[in-house]
């Protein structure tokens, strides 16, 4: 889910986006991907903590 969202953001914002590009070539794409992964992990941890 996060990867497809990162591709969609790259298309929408006109960023270079591809896993075939180096991080230095597609900083926005990789930043969006990392950000989405972090947000997703935080949501999972918060929801899991509520069940403990």
C-alpha positions, 0 to 999 in steps of 0.5 A, a space after each residue: 500500500 505504501 509503495 503504490 501511494 508513493 508512486 501515486 504521489 510521485 506521479 501527481 507531484 511530478 517527482 522522479 519515482 522508481 525503485 530502479 533509481 538511486 536514492 539520490 536521484 529520487 529523494 522525494 519518492 524514497 522520502 514519501 515511502 519511508 514516511 508512509 512506512 513510519 506512519 503505518 508502523 506508528 499506527 500499528 503500535 498505537 493500536 496494539 498498545 490499546 489492546 494490551 
